[in-house]
Amino acid sequence: MTRRFSVILPVLNEATIINSVIDHLEALEGSDQCECIVVDGAPDGNTIHAVTGNDVYCMKSPRGRGRQMNAGAAAAKGEILIFLHADTRLPRNALGLISRTMTQQALIGGAFDLCIGSERSMLKIIARIASLRSRLTRIPYGDQAIFIRRDYFNWVGRYPEIPLMEDVALMRSIKKAGGRIRFIPEPVITSARRWEEEGILYGTLRNWLLMSAYLLGVSPEKLARYYRSGQG
């Protein structure tokens, strides 16, 4: 069956939550128009082996979010690709919102505003700043559920297969090519677990510093060493 949307989930060691993610996608309004592609970056495929649903396309890919998302996009049949992190949840009417947005032929894609799933004031502020930053720069991050026309994604060169900042690099390529995107104000909700594990102040400052260094020309390969060392 031909479906309009392909949701691509790049995963690594997410066996404990993968089925809840799939259940969430199946509960979306209009989910019958959506295929789900899970791309596992672990050599043993531990996440895809945990998938219990039948209507899910599971595959393995060399590790790296850019590589995994490109592999999923190559297998996708949907007209519109939605790249979703495993710890991010879409609004229930997300597919309808994307459909209405993409009726404007001048638009090549877009993303959602961000909400972090926590009542902590600092995280609410961080989410608001992230949404404002992405609107001002026209560069959303991957946890904002980037969506894009499949034909345009292939034309613009797909995700660079770099160890970090692949989402920023893709959006910069789109800006350079003159592609227009739209932000949907209904937010996605991303898990607070990363900030809670690393510490809110540390994780936020590190991410800002890494982004600034990348925009100043520091290579993603060098930045990835700092990112991983900061995670122990």
N, C-alpha and C positions, 0 to 999 in steps of 0.2 A: 504494500500500500504506500502510495506517495504521501509524504507528510511535509507540511510547510516549514517546520522548525526542526533543527537538530541541536539538542543540548549536549555539549561536550564537557565531560567531567575528567580533568586530569587528576589522578590520585596517586598517593604513595602512602602505604601503610595506614589505610583508612577502613580496614575491615570492620571495625566496631560501629561505624556510622553509615556505611555505604547504603545499606538497605533503607535507613530512615531518609536518606537523601532521595533515593528512588521513589519511596512512598510519597514524599513531598511533591515530586514532579508529577506523579500520577494523579495527585489531588488538585492540580492546577486546573482552572477553567479552560476548556479546549485542549486538554492534554492528548486527546485522540489525534490531534494534528502535530504531535511532537514525538520524535524519536530520541532515545537516550543512548549515548555512546560513552562508555566508561573506558578510559585509557590508563592502564596501570604501568607505572614506571619501575616497579619492583621486579627483578628478574624472576622471582618465584610466583609472581602474580597473586600475592596473598589477598589483595583487595577484591579482585574479580572472582576469585574462588569462593568468596563469601557471599556473592550476589545470589539471591534466591529467586528473583523474578525471571520470568521467561522472555518478556518483551523488552530485553535490554541487550544491546550489542556490546560485548566485552572484548577488549584487545589489549595486547601488551605493546610497549614501545620502549626504546632507550630512555633512561631517566632524564628528566629536564622538562619543565612545564611547557616551554616553547615547542620542543620536539613532540611531546605528548599531544598538545593541542593541534599541531599540524597533522599528526597521524590521524587523529579523530576527524579533522576537517576533510582529509582525503577520503575517508570512508563515508562521510555524511551524504545524505540524499536531500536534505532540506534546503529550501531556498534561502533561509535565514539561519545563520549559525549563532548559537548562544553559548559563550564560554563561561562556565560556572565552576567556582571553587567549591570543594566539598563541604566547607563550613559556612557557606552562604545560602540563604533562603530567599527565594523570589516572592514578590507579592502574589496572592492567589490569582489575581487577574493579569498577571505579567504578560501572558501571550497576547491577550487582547490589547493591552497597552502598546506592545511592540507592533502588532498588526496595524493599529491606527497610526502610529508614528511612521511606519514604513510605507503608508499609502502616498507619502510625499516622495516622488521619484528622485528628487534632488538629494535626498538623504541616503547615505551609504550604510548608516548604522547608528549606534549610540550606546548609552549605558544608563544605569539608574543612580539616583542619589544614594548615599550610604547611611545606614544606621548600624550601630554596634549593639549587640544583644546584651546590654547591661544597664542597670539603673545608676551606675556611678557617674557623677557629674562630669568628671574629667573625660570619660570616654564619650559622653554625649557631645562635649565640646570638640573633641578630636574628630568625630564623625561630621559635625557641621563644617569644620574647617576643611576637611577632606572634600566634601561635596562642593564647597565654594571654590576651593583651589582647582578642582577638575573642571568646573564650569568656566573659570577665568582663563585657564590654560588650554582648554579643550583637550585635555589629556586625562581620561579616567584611568584608575588602576584596575587590575584584574578582579579584585573583590567587589567591584561595582557591576558585575555581570555584563561584560561587553557583548554586544550583538552586532552583526555585520552581514551584509548580503554575501552569499557564498561566492558568487562570480567576482565580486569586487575584492574579496579577501584573497582569492587566487591571483587576481590581476596585480594587486599592490605588492605581492611578494610574500604573503603569509607572515607568521611570527618569525623573527630572527631566532635562530637556535643558539641562544646565548644563555649563560647560567643565571642571569639576573636581569631585571628591567626589560623583559621581553614585551610586556604590555605597553610600557612607555615607548619603546622603540617602534612598535607597530603604529601607535597613534601618532608619533612624529612623522612616520612615513606617510600616513594618511593626510596629515596636515600639509606636508610638503607637496603632495599630489593634488591638493585642493579639495579633498573629500570633506563633505559636510556631515556632522553628527548631531544628534539631539539627545539631551538629557531628560529622563523621565523623573518627575519629582517624587512619585511614590517610591520609597526607598526599598532596597534589599536589606536584609538583616544578616550581618556577618557575626560569627561567634567571637566572643571576647577572650577565648582561651589563649590566643597568642599573647595578648597584652597581659593577661593574668599570670601566665607562665614566666614571661620575661621581665615583667615590671612595666607599668604604664610609662613612666618618664623615660626609662632606658630605651624601651622599644620605639617610642615615638621619636626621640632625639636621634637614635641610630638611623631610623628610616629617612628622616629629613636630611641627615648628613650624607647618606648614601645617594639619595636622589640628587642633592646639590653637586656631589662629586661626579655623578654620571653626566649631568648636564654640562659640567665644566670639562668633560672629555676623558675622565678616568675610565678605563676599560671595565666592562662587566666582569671579566675573568678576575681582575684584581679586587673588585668590590665584593665578589662572591666569597673570597677568602675571609674578609672582615665579617661578612654576614654570618658565615658558618662558625667562625671562631667565637663570635658573640653568643652563639647558641650552645656553646660547650661541646 
